[in-house]
Amino acid sequence: QVQLVESGGGLVQAGGSLRLSCAASGRTFSSYATGWFRQAPGKEREFVAAIRWSGVTTYYADSVKGRFTISRDYAKRTVYLQMNSLKAEDTAVYYCASADRPWGGSWSRTDFGSWGQGTQVTVSS
């Protein structure tokens, strides 16, 4: 089992930036990748971005490409999500998750077996 703790959420104006952090502990060596999902009120939880622990391969949802950047500090077992040019529609609870299976062409919730508690991001327009 992998334990994940998110931080860095908050309130920001449209056009602003936030950086989320996800600190991992436990059986991190069994994780293929770490990803970020988000869930807005009344909507399904959706994939945002992911990064493999080995190598530098990254994955992004089309809605955040060019605005969000995922990165990792392997030594600290921490994954970051830098969010720039934020929009009101980015408002959601953001969850960090650990993938326990390799990428199969796309990422879905079922690929991720461990989840953090979530951190709220609110973008005011």
C-alpha positions as CSV (number, residue, x, y, z in Angstrom):
1,Q,0.0,0.0,0.0
2,V,1.1,3.5,-0.8
3,Q,0.2,6.4,1.4
4,L,-0.3,9.8,-0.3
5,V,-0.7,13.3,1.2
6,E,-1.6,16.3,-0.9
7,S,-0.9,19.9,-0.1
8,G,-0.9,23.3,-1.8
9,G,-4.5,23.9,-2.7
10,G,-6.2,27.2,-2.1
11,L,-8.1,30.1,-3.6
12,V,-6.6,32.0,-6.6
13,Q,-7.9,34.4,-9.2
14,A,-8.4,33.4,-12.8
15,G,-5.1,33.6,-14.6
16,G,-3.1,32.9,-11.5
17,S,-1.0,29.9,-10.5
18,L,-0.8,27.2,-7.8
19,R,1.5,24.3,-7.1
20,L,0.2,21.1,-5.6
21,S,2.4,18.6,-3.9
22,C,1.9,14.9,-3.3
23,A,4.2,13.2,-0.8
24,A,4.3,9.4,-1.1
25,S,5.3,6.8,1.5
26,G,5.0,3.1,2.0
27,R,5.4,0.6,-0.9
28,T,6.3,3.3,-3.4
29,F,8.6,0.9,-5.3
30,S,5.5,-1.0,-6.4
31,S,4.0,2.1,-8.1
32,Y,4.2,2.5,-11.8
33,A,3.2,6.1,-11.8
34,T,1.6,8.9,-9.8
35,G,-1.3,10.8,-11.1
36,W,-3.6,13.7,-10.4
37,F,-7.3,13.6,-10.7
38,R,-9.9,16.2,-10.0
39,Q,-13.6,16.2,-9.1
40,A,-15.8,19.2,-9.4
41,P,-19.2,19.3,-7.6
42,G,-21.7,17.1,-9.4
43,K,-19.2,15.8,-11.9
44,E,-17.2,12.6,-12.3
45,R,-13.6,12.4,-11.1
46,E,-11.4,13.0,-14.1
47,F,-7.8,12.4,-15.0
48,V,-5.5,15.5,-15.1
49,A,-1.9,14.3,-15.4
50,A,0.5,11.5,-14.5
51,I,4.2,10.8,-14.4
52,R,6.1,7.6,-14.3
53,W,8.5,7.0,-11.4
54,S,11.0,5.5,-13.8
55,G,12.1,7.7,-16.7
56,V,10.4,11.0,-17.4
57,T,7.3,10.1,-19.3
58,T,4.4,12.4,-18.5
59,Y,0.7,12.3,-19.5
60,Y,-1.9,15.1,-19.6
61,A,-5.5,15.6,-20.2
62,D,-6.2,17.8,-23.2
63,S,-7.9,20.4,-21.0
64,V,-4.7,21.1,-19.1
65,K,-2.0,20.7,-21.8
66,G,0.2,23.7,-22.0
67,R,-1.0,25.1,-18.6
68,F,-0.2,22.4,-16.1
69,T,3.1,20.7,-15.6
70,I,3.7,17.5,-13.6
71,S,7.1,16.7,-12.1
72,R,8.7,14.6,-9.5
73,D,11.5,14.6,-7.0
74,Y,12.5,11.0,-6.8
75,A,14.6,11.3,-3.7
76,K,11.8,13.0,-1.8
77,R,9.1,10.7,-3.2
78,T,7.1,13.8,-4.0
79,V,5.2,14.7,-7.1
80,Y,4.2,18.2,-8.0
81,L,1.5,19.7,-10.2
82,Q,2.3,23.3,-11.3
83,M,-0.9,24.9,-12.5
84,N,-0.7,28.1,-14.5
85,S,-3.2,30.2,-16.3
86,L,-5.9,28.8,-14.0
87,K,-9.5,29.1,-15.1
88,A,-12.8,29.0,-13.2
89,E,-13.4,25.5,-14.7
90,D,-10.3,24.2,-13.0
91,T,-12.1,24.6,-9.6
92,A,-12.3,21.1,-8.0
93,V,-10.9,18.9,-5.4
94,Y,-7.6,17.5,-6.6
95,Y,-6.6,14.0,-5.7
96,C,-3.2,12.4,-5.9
97,A,-3.2,8.7,-6.8
98,S,-0.7,5.8,-7.2
99,A,-1.0,3.6,-10.3
100,D,-0.5,-0.2,-9.6
101,R,-0.6,-1.1,-13.2
102,P,1.3,0.2,-16.3
103,W,-0.1,2.6,-18.8
104,G,-2.4,0.8,-21.2
105,G,-3.0,3.6,-23.7
106,S,-5.0,5.9,-21.4
107,W,-5.3,6.4,-17.6
108,S,-8.5,5.7,-15.8
109,R,-9.5,5.6,-12.1
110,T,-9.3,1.8,-12.0
111,D,-5.6,1.9,-12.8
112,F,-4.9,3.7,-9.4
113,G,-5.2,1.7,-6.2
114,S,-4.1,4.3,-3.6
115,W,-5.5,7.8,-3.2
116,G,-4.8,10.8,-1.1
117,Q,-7.5,12.7,0.8
118,G,-7.7,15.5,-1.7
119,T,-7.0,19.2,-1.7
120,Q,-9.4,22.0,-2.7
121,V,-8.5,24.3,-5.6
122,T,-10.9,27.3,-6.1
123,V,-10.4,29.7,-9.0
124,S,-12.4,32.9,-8.8
125,S,-13.4,34.6,-12.1
